[in-house]
Amino acid sequence: MNKTFLDRMQTYLGDEYEAYIASLEKPLYKGIRNNTLKDSKDLLEQTFQLEPSKFNEDGYSTLEDISGNHPLHKMGCFYMQEPSAMSVVQIADIQKRDWVLDMCAAPGGKSTQIASKLQHTGCIVSNEYVGKRATILMSNLERMGVGECIITNASTKQLAAEFMGIFDKVIVDAPCSGEGMMKKHDIASQEWSEANVLACAKRQKDILEDAYLCVKEGGVLVYSTCTYAKEENEHVVDAFLEAHPDMELLAIEESFGREGYDTPRVKGAYVKRIFPMDGGEGHFIAKLRKKGTQETKKLHLYKSIPLPKEVKAFLMDQIGDIDFYCYQRNNHVYIKKSPFIDLANIHVLRQGIEVGEIIKGRLEPHQHFFMAATLQNKFQHKITVTEEQLSTFLQGNVLSIPCERGYVALMYKGYAVGFGKSDGKQIKNKYPKGLRIR
Ligand SMILES: C[S@@+](CC[C@H](N)C(=O)[O-])C[C@H]1O[C@@H](n2cnc3c(N)ncnc32)[C@H](O)[C@@H]1O
């Protein structure tokens, strides 16, 4: 195993070093988090062997190998998340109506958790810098039924220019050297290097500079990593506090985990560290508040367009509700209960619920519409399938079920999993190809 890495861990952990080494032989801690937007707590507890998580009130630890192909996962009833990773949003203490920026968001663990807390109020901007990962982020937010969300694929510099002084809460779950996620094999195979730790620390400091600008006066910045290196944790926060005396380090009032290490500007007792001996793979979290003033950029709203006639007819037929703000980009139509924000200068992947695409005067509905948590109780054309029919559907096959003609939501145990188009005798499968079980 990498000797330098292990020597550093020994210095950090002292008497507990042997316990850490023993943890490297054990499998990763596993957890799931209930999606409160879909209210599936009881169903999850009946279905899986779960222990309530100490890191988050909606989370559970489990020893089960739960598959991403499990129907409840496909329906967005839960998110699979390493237990200590659930602590970050818990510490951020998201309140309804908060405006929240999740700066480094893919694959979406924190964003879906933030959305769970906001309950369709306030605003969440969920950003991922790496394009391919941003697509995964969008897919996870869609599966979890999040609609009142802006998903961007931008650099942190672009975000700072667009959203100066806007947010109540900014979460920086920073790209890091990932020591908390390394098992014996990774440490042995030299994936770790001091040079990488320092390169990560430099990038983290740069990201925090941009994050700082996005926090409004009195707003909160939460910085987290899944690594143990002090250079990426306390030292990054120390340098940030030195550069920004108007930021105050807040004590974290949670009983899980343990305190961090003292530096000239960081009180170790104020930040949180989680080691495997504390029941999670490894996390560092610091919470800071902006005491000083902050210039605020004025956001402009899009003037809502009238619903295109195809969309209006579709919404009336499917949910009996046309009271939405509407936005159209190319032929794709999006709806929202709050106004759309004009973000012309950054790459927005999605804002609001994607209803579908208008093709030759017809609306081709989108999976997002049928997954959106706010619409689940409104579907007027739905069919409840058996476990066997669900399996057939998830594999992309036609369902031989007679029902009324037209688009129909496919429901299982009360939750939509997707949709199909019925000709009266059978339902043509509209489950997206990329999600199908092969
Ligand atoms: C620790 S992961 C985020 C995990 C996520 N918050 C979650 O809970 O699912 C860090 C993310 O930062 C992204 N990233 C990489 N380089 C970046 C940069 N220069 N600026 C911002 N984000 C970056 C990575 O692609 C990665 O998705």
The ligand as a Tripos MOL2 file, in Angstrom:
@<TRIPOS>MOLECULE
LIG
   27    29     1     0     0
SMALL
NO_CHARGES

@<TRIPOS>ATOM
      1 C1        -17.7910   15.0390   -5.1440 C.3       1 LIG1
      2 S1        -18.4480   15.1910   -6.7170 S.3       1 LIG1
      3 C2        -20.0620   15.7990   -6.3950 C.3       1 LIG1
      4 C3        -21.0320   14.7910   -5.8650 C.3       1 LIG1
      5 C4        -22.4330   15.3430   -5.7710 C.3       1 LIG1
      6 N1        -22.4760   16.5450   -4.9720 N.3       1 LIG1
      7 C5        -23.4160   14.3500   -5.2080 C.2       1 LIG1
      8 O1        -23.7880   14.4410   -4.0410 O.co2     1 LIG1
      9 O2        -23.8680   13.4670   -5.9530 O.co2     1 LIG1
     10 C6        -17.6730   16.5920   -7.3670 C.3       1 LIG1
     11 C7        -18.1530   17.0250   -8.7290 C.3       1 LIG1
     12 O3        -17.3970   18.1770   -9.1250 O.3       1 LIG1
     13 C8        -17.2170   18.1300  -10.5280 C.3       1 LIG1
     14 N2        -16.0760   18.9520  -10.9540 N.ar      1 LIG1
     15 C9        -14.9150   18.5520  -11.5030 C.ar      1 LIG1
     16 N3        -14.1350   19.6100  -11.7980 N.ar      1 LIG1
     17 C10       -14.8050   20.7050  -11.4410 C.ar      1 LIG1
     18 C11       -14.5410   22.0960  -11.5150 C.ar      1 LIG1
     19 N4        -13.3920   22.5500  -11.9970 N.pl3     1 LIG1
     20 N5        -15.4770   22.9370  -11.0760 N.ar      1 LIG1
     21 C12       -16.6370   22.4830  -10.5690 C.ar      1 LIG1
     22 N6        -16.9420   21.1690  -10.4660 N.ar      1 LIG1
     23 C13       -16.0390   20.2990  -10.9010 C.ar      1 LIG1
     24 C14       -17.0180   16.6610  -10.7990 C.3       1 LIG1
     25 O4        -17.2880   16.3560  -12.1450 O.3       1 LIG1
     26 C15       -17.9610   15.9950   -9.8210 C.3       1 LIG1
     27 O5        -19.1940   15.7120  -10.4320 O.3       1 LIG1
@<TRIPOS>BOND
     1     1     2 1
     2     2     3 1
     3     2    10 1
     4     3     4 1
     5     4     5 1
     6     5     6 1
     7     5     7 1
     8     7     8 2
     9     7     9 1
    10    10    11 1
    11    11    12 1
    12    11    26 1
    13    12    13 1
    14    13    14 1
    15    13    24 1
    16    14    15 ar
    17    14    23 ar
    18    15    16 ar
    19    16    17 ar
    20    17    18 ar
    21    17    23 ar
    22    18    19 1
    23    18    20 ar
    24    20    21 ar
    25    21    22 ar
    26    22    23 ar
    27    24    25 1
    28    24    26 1
    29    26    27 1
@<TRIPOS>SUBSTRUCTURE
     1 LIG1         1 GROUP 0 **** ****
